[in-house]
Amino acid sequence: MPELPEVETVRRGLNQLTLQRKITGGDVLLNRTIAYPFSAEDFLNGLKKREIISWHRRGKYLIAELSFLEEDKESHCVAEVPAVRASGATRRETRGKGDKETRRQGDKGTRRQGDEVENNSSPSSPSPPSTPSSLGVHLRMTGQLLWLPQDEPLHKHTRVRLFFGEEWELRFVDQRTFGQMWWVPPKVETQSIITGLAKLGADPFSAEFTVEYLAEKLKNRRRAIKTALLDQSVVAGIGNIYADEALFMGRIKPETLCLNLRREQIKSLHSSIIKVLKTSIEAGGTTFSNFLNVQGVNGNYAHVAWVYNRTGKPCRNCTHLIERIKLGGRSSHFCPQCQE
Ligand SMILES: [Zn+2]
């Protein structure tokens, strides 16, 4: 499953390849990939003729800010959140009471503190302003965004194609079909359509993600720290690989209950999270699973993993064999000697 470093790697690739290019058309091969609007035709019509201004990331969400069109001026769809579709498991993000909650937040123009922060050295990027129209993508389990010539033969798991002129396309390939795409109309708060954004905790590269923030999120919680790290409302973007790696670097056993963590352990974990994610981004993401960057190239972080997927192999720090336990249904890899 792509985690923050992989999504960030994809974002950087998209920013190099797709900006200032006009979407001229597209093809939706699997309707349920489109989470909003409810018809594939509306999705493609919404995107058509717009240029991509820039790609942003929030946790594992990718959001492309799109250019305005003349006709946007006449549109009266201000904060008009669509009726929630009654059925269909693929409409997860626009369903239920979260929708109302995020609409209220949107009306107030609420923005996370971390969104305001960006500098050249940080892999973080702020959410786009709420007014332009945007394209949202979540890769979920197996989604891939690939920048390809249009005559490249279609992979059988191709779900959506977006054409940029006659020659190139952005192709969404997704074997497990959990991936989602949204077109957010102009003048509509992004979080009112992509409601999952409102539930995200701090992005590890935002100013909001401090030791204090992490301590507060873990305070009095009687659950394993590994499980807490996978909770996107605690920290956005971390999955199984980087949770294991950050816990190793922070010298904390994955099953340690949050409420038993000492202050210095939380401090160590906080810096380990940032460090492990940065290292992986610099390596271009992992080779784990089928992750590919937008040009179809694997990253290489997996070659230097401390514990992830290394059960029975010697610890790179102390040579004790790496062990694996199940926590919340997920495999956790750790060194019993280096982690306490
Ligand atoms: Zn060790």
Boltz pocket constraint, residues with backbone or C-beta under 6 A from the ligand:
constraints:
  - pocket:
      binder: B
      contacts: [[A, 315], [A, 316], [A, 317], [A, 318], [A, 319], [A, 320], [A, 335], [A, 336], [A, 337], [A, 338], [A, 339]]
      max_distance: 6.0
